């Protein structure tokens, strides 16, 4: 076989394997983000104030839950290494320790939600927007306590490459959330119209459903039954929990460095009015849902790299990464075209307010460019998590988004340092700058780490 055909065959085979794993992850993630988009959509049908309040409250919840997600993701490569090495008893032990960790994390989330409500009260927003946002956030005290336990199950399943149940449960939860939002936000099926508050209570019911599904699957499914995940339940082990935190905290801060930047924007532009906050809500939430495609590939890459490393094959791990980079770049270009061509139709769907529509349509132009650069840095970050390389990537993300991009974005948006303040557009320019700088740094770091792993194996 000619060398070029052999390479093409290898690429196609690795791409199919990566996509087979990424596909269910993408669908599951789209379903999760789709719940937030549904909240935004339903709130937009009520009023601009409800739309702004749900976006502000959702931004506070987003910052909190991303920190939890990052910590619990630290469990996934550990599970993956044990699973790849065939150490099933260690998989069970690691899963049990993640559940122990979920308990204090749940209590911390409750405290963070209360603190978030206090922060909301200090923003320069109308009293009505604050009141709706506060009532929207209060039910998250219940949701937040369950959330770490849900991710303990999810990170374990994903670490073993068993991602279909996550996809199925999240898809079911997405449709359940639509029904509940329709009933509670708009007051259908005999329920009172609760506005933004109804979206918060819908999330409580959905999270309860998800956690129960995960717990039952871990006990009764054919895949998990042989692991006996609940049997011989180990006591909390400080060393094992520290191992999760050693990986999870840098991952958490890594994710927060980027997504926290995005989530902080509504809080910084709140004084510009409900129309601007609402327009940003539409653009960022639709963009976030589309972003689940490269994120799903990145999560699949984390799993594939961790499994290849556990099996002692660093060359295969690097090949998967190269395939992933090519896939997400092509997807990024495709999604950019869709954002530009469909932007006016999408904003009309979410809000009848002409002022909101005008700003949101412009923001989709920024979103098109953002997606092309952000997908590459996200994939590099996912690959490095598979290598359990998390500390330097954290530093790269912090410098890119907060050391470089944030000062530029803030000065462009809210000061006259560069000329007339650009408002929300300045923050979107900052997001593009941050993602570009992070992408360059993380891809460089991935290249160094992947090559060093191969060299170390060759020298054995």
Protein Blocks (a to p, Z undefined) as FASTA:
>chain_A
ZZklmmmmmmmmmmmmmmmmmmmmmmmmmmmmmmmmmmmmmmmmmpmmlmmmmmmmmmmm
mmmmmmmmmmmmmmmmmmmmmmmnopaklmmmmmmmmmmmmmmmmmmmmmmmmmmmmmmm
mpccdfklmmmmmmmmmmmmmmmmmmmmmmmmmmmmmmnopaklmmmmmmmmmmmmmmmm
mmmmnopghiacekjmlmmmmmmmmmmmmmmmmmmmmmmmmklmmnommgoiacddfklm
mmmmmmmmmmmmmmmmmmmmmmmmmmmmmmnojklmmmmmmmmmmmmmmmmmmmmmmmmm
mmmmmmmmmnopaklmmmmmmmmmmmmmmmmmmmmmmmmmmmmmmmmmmpccfklmmmmm
mmmmmmmmmmmmmmmmmmmmmmmmmnopaklmmmmmmmmmmmmmmmmmmmmmmmcknocc
ekjmlmmmmmmmmmmmmmmmmmmmmmmmmmmmmmmmmmZZ
